[in-house]
Amino acid sequence: MKFEAMNHDEVKQRFADKNQQYFFQNLFCGSERENGALANEVIRLCEELDARYAAHFTEIKLLLEVATTYQCDSPLPLAEVYSNFKDKNFLTLYVVACFVAVDMSRISYDIKQYDQYKALTLLVVAHLSFQGDHESKIERLCNELRQYALGKRERLAAYLPNILQTTFPLLIDELEVLLQSDELQQLNVGRQIANIKVPYQASYENKRGFHRSVGSREFKREGRLHTTEKKYIDDDSSVSVVEIKELKFGEQGDKSASWVDEEERSANSRSISMVTSPGFVTKDYGAQALQARAVNERIRKKSMMLTCDISAMTPLELHHLVVDCIASLKNQDEHQECARLLLLMLLTGNGFEEIKAWQARRNSRRRIIGVKRKFKLPSQKLRKELLPFVKNVAQEYTLPLPLNLVSDLSSFKFSSTEEKDVKAFLSTIKKRHDVGLTLSRITSYLPQTLKGNGIDCTLIDLITGFDAKNQPARFYTHVPYDELLTVVRRYFNHINKAAETDYLLDLDVRETGQSLGSPLYIDTGILKFIFTKIQTKLNDAPPECEDYYSEETHNLRVVYLQLVLGLVSGYRPVEGWFGNVDDIHFSTGEYRIAEKERGTGYSGRTVLLPDIALVHLREYMSYCEEAAIHFSVTDSELSQRYRQSLNGSMPFCFYRYQERVQEVTPSTYMQHIDSIIPLPANWTRHYLRSLLFSYDISDELIGAWMGHIHSNQLPFAQFSQLSRQDLQKIRDLLQEHIISLLSGE
């Protein structure tokens, strides 16, 4: 037999035909009716794709031709196809088919925008598949869009460009700009955007794929390690402490959601402290361990900013410091820059290096009037569809400073001054007045004084410029900027009064009326409307109605109860959300909450439920009891689940979905709440803290109610002075507020 050699074009065409064959085998991998549904979806997407994008793909004609051959008379619903593929474990085997089969599950999303992304992705996948050697890009792209459709890419949805208002090359450019931003490089969403941008660009530029071998030496990051900055006992000490928080491996959950990161950092994690001292090399291990423990406890106590701290600055020391620094500035002597720095440290709680990193805010005459601060939270980046629900907040604000201190500066670099110069000038003041001033005493005076006067830690952190990334849960608060300015003026007045002067009172305040912090302090009118709508739907299904025990009515009752309990308890979104009925003492209203604390040496916290919440809990438990009897014959499994809610062997909240029991998790909650109020799962915690802040509740008491660490102490810990009577204040306040929301008044 004679074989004829093929030329280059024939070889290339043969491989192209094989690639096309593999692509369509991956796409149409189901039964006749399943393939019929996939074919209809492919045809719809090809017709849906905007002409600005379709012009870049010659594959559309072939896709339509092949898809037409798979059409049938009775195709399955697309949702059923995806469910079948999932049951068959096709998600990783047939990634293209599973991507096409999934449909948008959240009605709150912009469906038109998603359809365009889905159609464009299908054509990109087809183009790269026909080329070959792009399997990894295709798999990551399909999985990102599939997760997006399932509502598991909430943060990604907030960042994706509006595909309806751009073109293919400009869309790629916008994705590249996002990838280059410092903000996204530290977030998981940056990787998700890269999974979309890279294949899009490869398709547009017609790039060839490549193979890469990865051995066992590849590092895979499985968890997190959070290390704090070094803390010293005092300025002259070389003994330092570094705290390393718990290293977590194999964490489960949707890391794409911004609220997950917030809650992880607010949870009470185990930690270890590393104490470093030159003296350790000369002592035995036992002595070193005792000394290290003493140093750690001393620094921990110092960070609590207690008003009784013996290392705190005294009124006499404050007076001499301010008077001498102002005198140096007025005389314009050789120490004036050091004096200026000491006053800036006193007024802002910032150290020498922090001040040198400040960005100046200038007026129209280019004179410095204060410090420009950025204040970004994970919760501030939301999908455009959610913006009508939330408050408008600024991501930048100005901390005003006395003009006598800053107006004649060109910047905050202080390039001609070093920290040793500041310490030398401070030493002169100490010797002149025989006082014990140190830089650490000066920088800690602001937080110590404000805390002693009952100022919320959020306002203190806004003045000092505390990095929200370190502990975003501290900023579950909607803060009016005018309230921050009020605290700043009060503190500056206090400093001036101590020195009997008005030298530091002249401020240039340019921004008023804006707000900072959490945007999730939802307007009460919106909440009243939502509760009214749910109540109306529930009233439309009375006990004698056949829909009383329906799946829709049950889920609506659960969501209604979750909203009420979330608003009064601040329960974190976790599996088994809101716990078991045994966690609640109905006679006293005590509600034990232990979301993520198990195994960390902390047994959880206790809140007092308002009577209105207990009323709705009893109504729900009565419904469960009736439903258990109703389904005892027709559906024994469902009846058993209702009984488990009643006897406390399972969480009392659960959903019913497609005639099955569906346990409550953050993802299932988002699935059912999407048509009502599709906000991040922990929005009730933001709302609750903002509400309590607006009523001037102590931040220590708020922390105890919400499970936040306050002054490095757990709620009701060793040094806490809180009591049950304090919790009753919040309970009574919430009772009145929830009644107002539920009544619509």
HELIX and SHEET records of a PDB file:
HELIX    1   1 HIS A    8  LEU A   27  1                                  20    
HELIX    2   2 GLU A   32  GLU A   48  1                                  17    
HELIX    3   3 ALA A   51  ALA A   54  1                                   4    
HELIX    4   4 ILE A   60  THR A   69  1                                  10    
HELIX    5   5 LEU A   78  ASP A   87  1                                  10    
HELIX    6   6 VAL A   95  ALA A  101  1                                   7    
HELIX    7   7 ILE A  111  GLN A  131  1                                  21    
HELIX    8   8 GLU A  135  ALA A  149  1                                  15    
HELIX    9   9 GLU A  154  TYR A  159  1                                   6    
HELIX   10  10 ILE A  163  GLN A  165  5                                   3    
HELIX   11  11 PHE A  168  GLN A  180  1                                  13    
HELIX   12  12 ASP A  182  GLN A  185  1                                   4    
HELIX   13  13 ASN A  188  TYR A  204  1                                  17    
HELIX   14  14 SER A  258  SER A  266  1                                   9    
HELIX   15  15 PRO A  278  THR A  282  5                                   5    
HELIX   16  16 TYR A  285  SER A  303  1                                  19    
HELIX   17  17 PRO A  315  ASN A  331  1                                  17    
HELIX   18  18 GLN A  336  THR A  348  1                                  13    
HELIX   19  19 PHE A  352  LYS A  356  1                                   5    
HELIX   20  20 PRO A  378  GLN A  380  5                                   3    
HELIX   21  21 LYS A  384  PHE A  389  5                                   6    
HELIX   22  22 LEU A  403  VAL A  406  1                                   4    
HELIX   23  23 GLU A  419  HIS A  433  1                                  15    
HELIX   24  24 LEU A  439  GLY A  452  1                                  14    
HELIX   25  25 CYS A  457  THR A  464  1                                   8    
HELIX   26  26 PRO A  472  PHE A  475  5                                   4    
HELIX   27  27 TYR A  481  ALA A  499  1                                  19    
HELIX   28  28 THR A  524  ASN A  539  1                                  16    
HELIX   29  29 GLU A  546  TYR A  549  5                                   4    
HELIX   30  30 GLU A  551  SER A  569  1                                  19    
HELIX   31  31 VAL A  581  ASP A  583  5                                   3    
HELIX   32  32 ASP A  611  HIS A  630  1                                  20    
HELIX   33  33 SER A  636  ASN A  647  1                                  12    
HELIX   34  34 PRO A  666  ILE A  673  1                                   8    
HELIX   35  35 TRP A  683  SER A  694  1                                  12    
HELIX   36  36 ASP A  699  MET A  706  1                                   8    
HELIX   37  37 ARG A  724  SER A  743  1                                  20    
SHEET    1   A 3 LYS A 231  TYR A 232  0                                        
SHEET    2   A 3 SER A 240  LYS A 245 -1                                        
SHEET    3   A 3 SER A 271  THR A 276 -1                                        
SHEET    1   B 3 GLN A 359  ARG A 362  0                                        
SHEET    2   B 3 ILE A 368  LYS A 374 -1                                        
SHEET    3   B 3 GLU A 396  PRO A 400 -1                                        
SHEET    1   C 2 HIS A 478  PRO A 480  0                                        
SHEET    2   C 2 SER A 515  GLY A 517 -1                                        
SHEET    1   D 3 ILE A 584  HIS A 585  0                                        
SHEET    2   D 3 GLU A 590  ILE A 593 -1                                        
SHEET    3   D 3 ARG A 605  LEU A 608 -1                                        
SHEET    1   E 2 PHE A 654  TYR A 657  0                                        
SHEET    2   E 2 ARG A 660  GLU A 663 -1                                        
END                                                                             
